[in-house]
Amino acid sequence: MATIEAICISRKKGRVKKPVPRAEFRTNHGIVGDAHAGDWHRQISLLPLESINLMREKIPNLADGAFAENLITRGLDYSRIAIGTRLHLGGHILLEVTQIGKECHTACAIRSLTGDCIMPREGVFCRVLRGGILEPGEPVRVLPAPEVTEKTLKKTEETTNYTN
C-alpha cells in the first residue's frame, strides 16, 4: 500500500518547504498556509521517497521539502500516473493530476551540487478536488482518470499552460 511519508509547506515561493505534522487541504486551493496554494493547476506537488533517497546518496543530509515538494510518497507507482489521474489521500482528500515534471528554476541548489534534479522529471502536480485533513502515514490510492471527452480536452487546452 502506498503512503504519505511527509507533508511539507512554505510561506513563500522559492523557499525550501518544511515538514508539518498535519495539513488542511482546501478544495480548489491547495494546502492552507502554503505559498503555492491558489487558483491554478499546481496547488500540490508530489515526489516519491524512493527517488529522494537516491539523491540522498549524493547529498546525505537532504531534508524533506528540499525540492519544494508538498507530499513525499512511499510505494506509489508513478508509472500509473498520467494527467487526469485522480489520487485519493487518507479518508477524504481527492486530487487530480494536472502536470508531470516542470522546468527547474535557475537557482536550484540541488542541481548546482549534483548536476541533477528529480523535480523536472518526476514531480507530479495536482489540484484539489475535495479537501480534508491529512497526516503522514495515511494511504494513497490511484484512481482511474474520468472519461476524457472532446469538450474536456478543448477546455484544458484553452485554460491551462503546462509549460512551467
Wavefront OBJ file of the C-alpha trace (Angstrom):
o trace
v 0.000 0.000 0.000
v 1.280 3.479 -0.889
v 1.503 6.020 1.921
v 2.210 9.656 2.622
v 5.675 9.867 4.203
v 5.856 13.633 4.718
v 3.812 16.788 4.193
v 5.819 19.971 3.588
v 4.863 23.629 3.238
v 6.490 27.043 2.940
v 5.028 30.503 3.417
v 6.958 31.980 0.449
v 7.643 30.685 -3.053
v 11.237 29.866 -3.900
v 11.968 28.559 -0.407
v 12.639 25.049 0.839
v 9.474 23.609 2.344
v 9.437 22.327 5.932
v 7.653 19.196 7.194
v 4.438 19.651 9.197
v 2.623 17.045 11.329
v -0.689 17.567 9.517
v -2.194 19.826 6.879
v -5.556 21.097 5.756
v -6.253 20.659 2.040
v -8.839 23.104 0.723
v -10.887 22.395 -2.408
v -9.726 24.417 -5.442
v -6.969 25.992 -3.329
v -4.292 23.592 -2.070
v -2.712 23.306 1.362
v -3.753 26.072 3.745
v -0.667 28.143 4.573
v 1.440 27.002 1.614
v 2.797 29.586 -0.822
v 1.830 27.506 -3.878
v -1.844 27.318 -2.901
v -4.280 29.294 -5.014
v -6.495 29.157 -8.051
v -4.178 27.427 -10.513
v -3.185 23.961 -11.726
v -0.156 23.367 -9.456
v -1.720 23.552 -5.996
v 0.038 20.403 -4.716
v 3.349 18.773 -5.699
v 4.416 15.172 -5.066
v 7.703 13.269 -5.242
v 8.493 9.623 -4.489
v 10.596 8.894 -1.409
v 12.424 6.255 -3.416
v 13.804 8.923 -5.803
v 14.607 11.329 -2.985
v 16.589 8.552 -1.279
v 18.658 8.082 -4.465
v 19.505 11.792 -4.334
v 20.415 11.357 -0.644
v 23.208 9.041 -1.773
v 24.817 12.173 -3.265
v 23.589 14.638 -0.592
v 23.144 12.652 2.644
v 21.633 15.497 4.680
v 18.946 16.326 2.094
v 15.866 17.320 4.102
v 12.236 16.577 3.340
v 10.890 19.543 1.343
v 14.264 20.346 -0.280
v 12.745 20.049 -3.771
v 9.816 22.294 -2.700
v 7.570 19.222 -2.773
v 4.390 19.220 -0.706
v 3.966 15.465 -0.437
v 6.515 12.692 -0.243
v 5.040 9.294 -1.011
v 6.304 5.767 -0.381
v 5.330 2.816 -2.571
v 3.309 4.820 -5.113
v 3.724 3.542 -8.678
v 4.318 6.785 -10.580
v 4.256 4.879 -13.879
v 0.477 4.529 -13.379
v 0.046 8.295 -13.107
v -0.935 10.425 -16.087
v -2.567 13.810 -16.443
v -6.166 13.405 -15.317
v -5.376 10.592 -12.859
v -7.092 11.004 -9.516
v -5.328 10.382 -6.203
v -7.294 9.588 -3.058
v -5.369 10.622 0.075
v -6.301 9.496 3.559
v -10.021 9.246 4.116
v -11.396 12.184 2.139
v -8.939 14.168 0.023
v -9.161 13.867 -3.758
v -6.509 15.292 -6.099
v -6.395 15.436 -9.890
v -3.035 15.289 -11.669
v -2.597 18.345 -13.895
v 1.108 18.279 -14.793
v 4.056 15.910 -14.691
v 7.501 17.459 -14.456
v 8.489 21.103 -14.724
v 11.447 23.269 -15.547
v 13.937 23.548 -12.734
v 14.399 27.151 -11.650
v 17.789 28.671 -12.406
v 18.920 28.893 -8.771
v 18.290 25.213 -7.971
v 20.802 24.402 -5.228
v 20.411 20.653 -5.693
v 21.201 20.828 -9.401
v 24.201 23.051 -8.620
v 25.564 20.468 -6.142
v 24.861 17.268 -8.069
v 24.274 18.228 -11.689
v 20.795 16.715 -11.432
v 17.357 17.445 -10.004
v 14.447 14.998 -9.901
v 11.602 17.532 -9.853
v 11.748 18.271 -13.610
v 11.380 14.554 -14.443
v 9.396 13.113 -11.572
v 7.433 15.906 -9.947
v 3.679 15.401 -10.113
v 1.414 18.421 -9.751
v -2.253 18.376 -8.790
v -5.260 20.462 -7.971
v -7.505 19.698 -5.015
v -10.950 18.398 -5.988
v -12.032 17.585 -2.414
v -10.323 18.846 0.715
v -9.726 17.486 4.190
v -7.049 16.928 6.813
v -4.008 14.749 6.080
v -1.217 13.345 8.251
v 1.904 11.351 7.352
v 1.285 7.605 7.314
v -2.099 7.858 5.630
v -2.757 5.849 2.457
v -2.610 6.992 -1.167
v -4.738 5.268 -3.787
v -4.579 5.806 -7.544
v -7.999 6.109 -9.165
v -8.585 5.951 -12.906
v -8.999 9.237 -14.725
v -12.597 10.082 -15.602
v -13.597 9.638 -19.217
v -11.999 12.293 -21.386
v -14.299 13.890 -23.937
v -13.681 16.384 -26.720
v -15.295 19.050 -24.525
v -12.879 18.454 -21.609
v -9.880 18.374 -23.964
v -10.853 21.690 -25.517
v -11.416 23.268 -22.089
v -7.986 22.055 -20.909
v -6.253 23.456 -23.996
v -7.948 26.846 -23.539
v -7.339 27.303 -19.818
v -4.109 25.572 -18.868
v -0.460 26.307 -19.532
v 1.611 23.251 -18.589
v 5.000 24.510 -19.695
v 6.207 25.735 -16.326
l 1 2 3 4 5 6 7 8 9 10 11 12 13 14 15 16 17 18 19 20 21 22 23 24 25 26 27 28 29 30 31 32 33 34 35 36 37 38 39 40 41 42 43 44 45 46 47 48 49 50 51 52 53 54 55 56 57 58 59 60 61 62 63 64 65 66 67 68 69 70 71 72 73 74 75 76 77 78 79 80 81 82 83 84 85 86 87 88 89 90 91 92 93 94 95 96 97 98 99 100 101 102 103 104 105 106 107 108 109 110 111 112 113 114 115 116 117 118 119 120 121 122 123 124 125 126 127 128 129 130 131 132 133 134 135 136 137 138 139 140 141 142 143 144 145 146 147 148 149 150 151 152 153 154 155 156 157 158 159 160 161 162 163 164
